[in-house]
Amino acid sequence: MMSAYVKIPLQLLILGTGVLVFVFYLFEAPPIVSIASMTRQSRRRRVRGEYAALGKTFEAEVAARRDAAERDDREAFIASDARVKETRAKAVALVKQATGDQSYNDANYVFRRSSRRQMPSDWSA
């Protein structure tokens, strides 16, 4: 049985990691879809043009959100963050359409993919 002396610091470590990932993705462009195989499938299928257009829109909206965060403009940040979420939702719907997997959910893959992409290659072995 774990005591609170172990549980509380562990929960703070987990919370801190989540906050750091969140802040990191304010300034670094996140993947539009976190599961790479779904991205590859969407690029191969008949929706590839629409997926590419959403990708460009997503990158532009992430850049606008980053600029608003750097300027400390709260209203612009909230508006651009809503557009980022809307564009990502469209991309997820497109992935579901392209793959036929209506249960697709990549929420648990963000940390894994970001750590694989951002850590030095000799750490991921």
GISULVEN-V25321 format. One record per backbone hydrogen bond with DSSP energy under -0.5 kcal/mol. CO is the residue of the C=O (numbers start at 1). NH is the residue of the N-H. If there is no record, write none. Layout:
BEGIN
co-><CO,CO>
nh-><NH,NH>
END
This chain:
BEGIN
co-><3,3,4,6,7,8,9,10,11,12,13,14,15,16,17,18,19,20,21,23,23,24,24,34,35,35,36,37,38,39,40,41,45,47,48,49,50,51,52,53,54,55,56,57,58,59,60,61,62,63,64,65,66,67,68,68,72,73,74,75,76,77,78,79,80,81,82,83,84,85,86,87,88,89,90,91,92,93,94,95,96,100,101,106,107,109,110,111,112,113,114,115,120,120>
nh-><6,7,8,10,11,12,13,14,15,16,17,18,19,20,21,22,23,24,25,26,27,27,28,36,38,39,40,41,42,43,44,45,48,51,52,53,54,55,56,57,58,59,60,61,62,63,64,65,66,67,68,69,70,71,72,73,74,77,78,79,80,81,82,83,84,85,86,87,88,89,90,91,92,93,94,95,96,97,98,99,100,102,104,109,110,113,114,115,116,117,118,119,123,124>
END
